[in-house]
Amino acid sequence: MKGIKKRLRDGETLIGCWLNLGSALTAEIVGLAGFDWVLIDLEHGVGNEKDALHQLQALEHGTAAPVVRVESGARQRIQRVLDHGAEGIMVPRIDSPEEARKAVAALRYPPAGSRGVARMVRATSFGEDFDDYCQHAQKDILGVIQVETEECLNHLDELAAIEGVDVLFIGPADLSMALGISGQFDHPRFVDALHRTAEAARESGKATGVLLYGPDQFEAYRALGFRLIACGADSAFVKTGAREIVNTLNELRGMS
């Protein structure tokens, strides 16, 4: 493992991005770019669990720690990508402490949790390192829950206090829509939610994370105490790069 959980515990601010194309090649390219972590998105991305396996293999060559956003907190979904070799799990749309406890229980083997035991999987080097992996996984796998609903905001202190919840991660699009202020990230209600989330995490010694819409937002969120910060996605990088080249060539073509 690449130590993302320890680095957060040590107070580092870690930068990452989304992988939503389901592509091992773009995962490898992004993983070599210098990010601290990347998020393989199985909730909204086009890939499935088999694609996630290939992306995890591709990310082995880079420095970025792989986190997987599962489509739900179901134990089977979580343990499957952990067996593939994910270093962290992000669970979307958590509303209650009960949901959070069930989700993070799936990160750990019994008796500490509910994760199923399989030795012949990639995470354990197909049985060669099971004992070592089991020992380290219990304390090194990162548990991230997303704050995306009003109901979740009602339980921030309880959620942050749960053992195994390491990061409260703001989903700006979903949370702002749930608050009736879609996309208004400077609205007082949204800003208040940010402050409350950051404070709840800080009081329990946990980290706070967010997906930025642009690098210009970085300093504002870091000033609030956010330390697991993502910006951009492989799909956006391809789109932006393609458009820049086309625009440049069109300008040159018009000049000739």
Secondary structure, DSSP 8 states (H G I E B T S, - for coil): ---HHHHHHTT--EEEEEE-S--HHHHHHHHTTT-SEEEEESSSSS--HHHHHHHHHHHTTSS-EEEEE-SS--HHHHHHHHHHT-SEEEE----SHHHHHHHHHTTS-TTTS-----SSSGGGTTTTTHHHHHHHHHHHSEEEEEE-SHHHHTTHHHHHHSTT--EEEE-HHHHHHHTT-TT-TTSHHHHHHHHHHHHHHHHTT-EEEEEESSGGGHHHHHHHT--EEEEEEHHHHHHHHHHHHHHHHHHHHHH-
